[in-house]
Amino acid sequence: MRRVGVLVGALVGAAVLFAPASTVASPPDAVTFMLDWFPNPDHVPLYTAVGLGYFRQAGLNVRLEVPANADDPLKLVAVGRADVGVNYEPSVIMARAQTLPVKSVGVLIGQPLTTVMFLKSSGIRTPKDLVGRRVGFAVTGYEDALLEQIVHSDGAAESNLRMINVGFDLVPALLTHKVDAVVGAYRNVERIQIEEQGQPVGMFEPERYGVPEFYELVLISSDRQIASRPGALRRFVGAVARGIAFTQAHPDEAFQQYVRLNPSLNDAFNRASFRATLPTYARAQAQSRARWEAFVRWMTAHKVISASVPADDLFVNLQP
């Protein structure tokens, strides 16, 4: 549940005011917007919306912030220190199960990106081959359940898994053979990093092994913001949707907006990661109740959360 290893040269905790003065008659609505991690190709549509003035045209003065810690967006949005944040559907469910007052108001990445990843040279071919192997992880609870589901779906006993906490050093752990596989690696990030080292990569994608489809990255806001500023949030989501649509229609131009605002990120890794991410950007902002409910049921059944959470507590559709 994090975005790691993505980019050298980003300033942790930096906050940059990107929106120029609005041309509307009334003062623009100020919105503090926190990313989920360092700027990376997941965020290309957001920087496109900034660079092309979509937020400004929506009457918004958006302050884009980079978190000092991956847990910050949920916590700071919940207490009103940030108005909107980028986060993950599973994290929203777990946070709400712990009574944190946050909801998803829009979608950035519309499908899972996380995987169980391994080097093809390891001899692993099917999930059964993970039995008795060393599997690295970073986040306990959710990632354990993901791995157990994948292995169980292949007819193996998940109790035989050897779990090793490697923190967020998933790529080094694989390349140095500290572990045989890792859970939580992203098909558009760690896969690219490993392949750049000349190592063929294998992946087990959770949605192929009985894990319900989920939104990898969503836009979150607090119950208080949703109740008091629905119009501003609706315009915010609309501007993000415009950024996504432009990125899908004009990927080269969108990537140039991203590197214009992040000059140090114009490298081979970011270009390859962006190409891998492009098909996964959300196609619509109308979130599916059935999708949220199915993932809640799965998390409850796997004891990731102790009790079910109503879908109405997890998301709200704000599109016009």
Secondary structure, DSSP 8 states (H G I E B T S, - for coil): ----S--TT--TT-EEE------SSS--EEEEEE-SSS--GGGHHHHHHHHTTHHHHTTEEEEEE--SSTTHHHHHHHTTS-SEEEE-HHHHHHHHHTT--EEEEEEEE-S--EEEEEEGGG---SGGGGTTSEEEESSTTHHHHHHHHHHHHTT--GGG-EEEE-TT-HHHHHHTTS-SEEEEEETTTHHHHHHTTT--EEEE-GGGTT-----SEEEEEEHHHHHH-HHHHHHHHHHHHHHHHHHHH-HHHHHHHHHHHSGGG-SHHHHHHHHHHGGGB-S-S---HHHHHHHHHHHHHTTSSSS---GGGTB-----
